[in-house]
Amino acid sequence: MTRRRPAVHFTPDHGWMNDPHGLVYANGEYHAFFQYVPHDTKWQSDLHWGHAVSRDAVRWTDRGSALRGSRMVVPNSHRVAAKHWHEP
């Protein structure tokens, strides 16, 4: 089966993503953070924060979940990702 993917717009390898909520340029790389459900293709209450990295803002590398959500606490602010995110 051929996967249909946008030529320029970033999409994660799997799952559901929402609009980017945190775009950061640090140490020569662009970082995009977005609400993300890695285990389904539709919105769920246990959102994660997805993370993608690029050196040119055109070709992106999916870095998976930067923060994992829970059904009790839904991350809904870009300030949370910016405050708690760090390189693994």
N, C-alpha and C positions, 0 to 999 in steps of 0.2 A: 504494500500500500504506500502511496506517495503522500508524505505529510505536506500540508499547505501551511507555509509560514511566511510572514511578511518579509520583504527584502530589507527594510530599514528598521521598522519598529521592533523593539525587543519583546520577546515572549519567552517565558520559562520553558524548560524541556517538557514539563508535564504540569497538570493542575490548573487552577483558576487564579488569575491575577486581577487586581484592581489598578486604577491609575497610580502612577508614582506619587508618593507623598513626601519623599525626601531625596533631593538630588544634591550631591556633595562632590566637590573637587578637592582632593587631598593627595599630597605626595605624588603628583603626576598622573593620577587616575581619577576618572569619574566614577562615582558610586550612585546607584539608583536603588532606593528602598521602596517597597510596594506591599500592599496587603496581598496575601498569598494563601491559597488553600492547596497544599501539595498533593493531597490524596483524593481530590475530587475536581470535577470540571464546573462546579457551581458553588455559589457562596455557601459557607458554613459558619457557625458561630465560633468555631475554634480557629480563628485566623492566625496566621504566622506573618512575620515580616520577611518578604523575600529580598534578596540582595543580588545585584548584578554589577559587574565592573567592566570598565572600558578605558583604553588609553586615548581613543579618538572620538568618543561619543557616537560612533557609528557601528562598530563591531563590538558586541557585548558578550561577556562570559557569565553564565548563570552560576551563582555561588550558593544557591539553595536558601535555606532559612537562616536569617540572621538572628531572629528571635522567634521562639515557639510560643504559640498562644495556648489558651486553655478555654474550656467552656465557661469558666467562672469569670475570667478577666480577658476582655477582648482588647488587644492593642489598637488604639484608634487615633493616636497622635504621633506626628512625625517627631515631636520633641522626645518621645520615649525612645525611638530608634536612635536619634542623634546622641542622646545622653548615655545610653547603655551599650551602643555598638562598639566593638573593637575587633581588630584582626585576630583570628584564631592562632 
